């Protein structure tokens, strides 16, 4: 009788242990994956990554002029464009950022909300984030048409974007994003409302080093030719820094302008060098 009791107790303990291990495994499998990208930016487009609650990061984005001749070292000595930005994690799922860009004296306020994150079990197969901004063109009033028609609102443009990303193992991460831009004032031949489909990817090749690609395809017709944005390069990552070197066909770092006005055709040789640095603080 005692043997049967001992056997029953051992069986119950074994079942309880098995159930606990199974539950723990399910808990672990359904945790969010590790960040699929190394920073909030891939090249000039946002990723589904946020700084995290209390996290702070600084972005330096630099674009040389178009590669044309050797006496300006293929654009390095030409007119450059630069943006400096700062991001802060209000919560683990909400971020706010500010930035200033040299060309057109652009001042941007941006925000990003992580809606859900891909899980390790695959139960949630993708990550989804919403990104938006408002950008102020701070150039003198005469840049916005006749003085009698000038209004402050003409300086503003806005962007809204839904970003869907998926990590395929630890080395490959891809993302797509339908994007809508609205400019309150535009030059003749361009449209106030603009839209594009964005695709980007990271292919890890050695340690924290990766090949990175981005492509923005305009989907609304304008009277003037507006070409897709294309960029390709390499990313060197550490625990606190992300350094990217790339070639691209657009000089306007802020997407509100590059999606609306890019008239450089990558396949006609309209390319330039650029680099970005992201520094993370905790």
Residue pairs with C-beta under 8 A, 6 or more apart in sequence:
26 121
28 120
29 119
29 120
29 121
29 123
30 119
30 120
30 121
30 123
31 119
31 120
32 117
32 118
32 119
32 120
33 117
33 118
33 119
33 120
33 127
33 167
34 167
34 170
35 49
36 47
36 48
36 49
36 118
36 127
36 165
36 166
36 167
36 173
36 175
36 202
37 47
37 48
37 49
37 165
37 173
37 175
37 202
38 49
38 202
38 208
38 210
38 235
38 237
38 242
38 278
39 47
39 49
39 57
39 59
39 242
39 278
39 280
40 46
40 47
40 49
40 50
40 51
40 57
40 59
40 87
40 95
40 97
40 112
40 278
41 47
41 59
41 61
41 276
41 278
42 175
42 200
42 202
42 212
42 214
43 200
43 212
43 214
43 231
43 233
43 244
43 246
43 248
43 274
43 276
44 61
44 214
44 229
44 231
44 248
44 253
44 255
44 258
44 276
45 177
45 198
45 200
45 214
45 216
45 255
46 112
46 129
46 131
46 161
46 163
46 177
47 129
47 163
47 165
47 175
47 200
48 114
48 117
48 127
48 128
48 129
48 163
48 164
48 165
48 175
50 89
50 92
50 93
50 94
50 95
50 112
50 114
50 129
51 57
51 87
51 88
51 89
51 95
51 280
52 89
52 92
53 89
53 90
53 91
53 92
54 89
54 282
55 87
55 88
55 89
55 280
55 281
55 282
56 86
56 87
56 88
56 89
56 280
56 281
56 282
57 86
57 87
57 278
57 279
57 280
57 281
58 84
58 85
58 86
58 87
58 278
58 279
58 281
59 83
59 84
59 85
59 86
59 87
59 99
59 276
59 277
59 278
60 82
60 83
60 84
60 276
60 277
60 278
60 279
61 82
61 83
61 84
61 85
61 253
61 274
61 276
62 80
62 81
62 82
62 274
62 275
62 276
63 80
63 81
63 82
63 248
63 251
63 253
63 272
63 273
63 274
64 75
64 76
64 78
64 80
64 272
64 273
64 274
65 72
65 75
65 78
65 79
65 80
65 251
65 272
66 75
66 78
66 251
66 264
66 270
66 271
66 272
67 74
67 75
67 269
67 271
67 272
67 273
68 74
68 75
68 78
71 77
72 78
74 273
75 272
75 273
76 273
80 102
81 101
81 102
81 103
81 251
81 252
81 253
82 101
82 102
82 253
83 99
83 100
83 101
83 102
83 106
83 253
83 254
84 99
84 100
85 97
85 98
85 99
85 100
85 108
86 97
86 98
86 99
87 95
87 96
87 97
88 95
88 96
88 97
89 95
90 96
92 114
93 113
93 114
93 115
94 111
94 112
94 113
94 114
95 111
95 112
95 113
96 109
96 110
96 111
97 108
97 109
97 110
97 111
97 112
98 107
98 108
98 109
98 110
99 107
99 108
99 110
100 106
100 107
100 108
101 107
101 108
101 253
101 254
103 251
103 252
103 253
104 137
104 139
104 252
104 257
105 137
105 138
105 139
106 135
106 136
106 137
106 138
106 254
106 256
106 257
107 135
107 136
107 138
108 133
108 134
108 135
108 136
108 254
109 133
109 134
109 135
110 131
110 132
110 133
110 134
111 131
111 132
111 133
112 129
112 130
112 131
112 132
113 129
113 130
114 127
114 128
114 129
115 128
115 129
115 130
116 124
116 127
116 128
117 124
117 127
118 124
118 125
118 126
118 127
118 165
118 166
118 167
125 166
126 164
126 165
126 166
127 163
127 164
127 165
127 166
128 162
128 163
128 164
129 162
129 163
129 165
130 160
130 161
130 162
130 163
131 159
131 160
131 161
131 163
131 177
132 158
132 159
132 160
132 161
133 158
133 159
133 256
134 156
134 157
134 158
135 156
135 157
135 158
135 159
135 254
135 256
136 155
136 156
137 143
137 144
137 155
137 156
137 157
138 155
141 147
141 150
144 150
144 154
144 155
144 185
145 154
145 185
153 184
154 184
154 185
155 184
155 185
156 184
157 181
157 182
157 183
157 184
157 256
157 257
157 260
158 181
158 182
158 256
159 179
159 180
159 181
159 255
159 256
159 259
160 179
160 180
161 177
161 178
161 179
161 180
161 198
162 177
162 178
163 175
163 176
163 177
164 175
164 176
164 177
165 173
165 174
165 175
166 173
166 174
166 175
167 173
168 174
170 204
171 203
171 204
171 205
172 201
172 202
172 203
172 204
173 201
173 202
174 199
174 200
174 201
174 202
175 198
175 199
175 200
175 201
176 197
176 198
176 199
176 200
177 197
177 198
177 199
178 195
178 196
178 197
178 198
179 195
179 196
179 197
179 198
179 216
179 255
179 259
180 193
180 194
180 195
181 193
181 194
181 195
181 196
181 255
181 256
181 259
181 260
182 192
182 193
182 194
183 190
183 192
183 194
183 256
183 260
184 192
185 192
186 192
186 260
188 223
189 222
189 223
189 224
190 222
190 223
190 224
190 226
190 260
190 261
191 220
191 222
191 260
193 220
194 218
194 220
194 222
194 226
194 259
194 260
195 218
195 219
195 220
196 216
196 217
196 218
196 219
196 228
196 229
196 259
197 216
197 217
197 219
198 214
198 215
198 216
198 217
199 214
199 215
199 217
200 212
200 213
200 214
200 215
201 212
201 213
202 210
202 211
202 212
202 235
203 210
203 211
203 212
203 213
204 210
205 211
208 236
208 237
208 238
209 234
209 235
209 236
209 237
210 234
210 235
210 237
211 232
211 233
211 234
211 235
212 231
212 232
212 233
212 234
212 235
212 244
212 246
213 231
213 232
214 229
214 230
214 231
214 232
215 228
215 229
215 230
215 231
216 228
216 229
216 230
216 255
216 258
216 259
217 228
218 226
218 227
218 228
218 259
224 263
225 263
226 259
226 260
226 261
226 262
226 263
227 249
227 262
227 263
227 264
227 265
227 266
228 262
228 266
229 248
229 249
229 250
229 258
229 259
229 262
230 248
230 249
230 266
231 246
231 247
231 248
231 249
231 250
231 274
232 246
232 247
232 248
233 244
233 245
233 246
233 247
233 274
234 244
234 245
234 246
235 242
235 243
235 244
236 242
236 243
236 244
237 243
240 279
240 280
240 281
241 277
241 278
241 279
241 280
242 276
242 277
242 278
242 280
243 275
243 276
243 277
243 278
244 275
244 276
244 277
245 273
245 274
245 275
246 273
246 274
246 275
246 276
247 271
247 272
247 273
247 274
248 266
248 271
248 272
248 274
249 262
249 264
249 265
249 266
249 270
249 271
249 272
250 258
250 262
250 264
251 264
251 272
252 258
252 261
252 262
264 270
264 271
